[in-house]
Amino acid sequence: MIPISVMVLITAINEPLWALCCASGLVFGRILYAIGYRLKGPPGRVLGAIIVDIALIAVFVGAIVSLVNWDMTSKSIRILPISES
C-alpha cells in the first residue's frame, strides 16, 4: 500500500485533481472488491479488481508524467514544482 500512496503523492504534485480521482477509484474499487467477495465469493471480486487495476494504471501514468514534467532546467532552487522562488 505504501508504493501506491507514494505514486498518488507524486501525481498530486502537478495534477492534484487527477490524483484525487485515482485515489477515489482505488478506494471505490477496494470497497466493491470486498462487497463482491462477501456476497458472491471469489467470482464476485472481478468488478472491484478491474476498477482497482484501471485506477492503478492511471495513478502510475500520472506519477510518470509528474516526474517527466518536473522542471529541472530552472536556475533557481525549487523544493516542489509548485513553489515560486
Secondary structure, DSSP 8 states (H G I E B T S, - for coil): -HHHHHHHHHHHHH-HHHHHHHHHHHHHHHHHHHHHHHHH-GGGGHHHHHHHHHHHHHHHHHHHHHHHT---S-SS--SSTT---
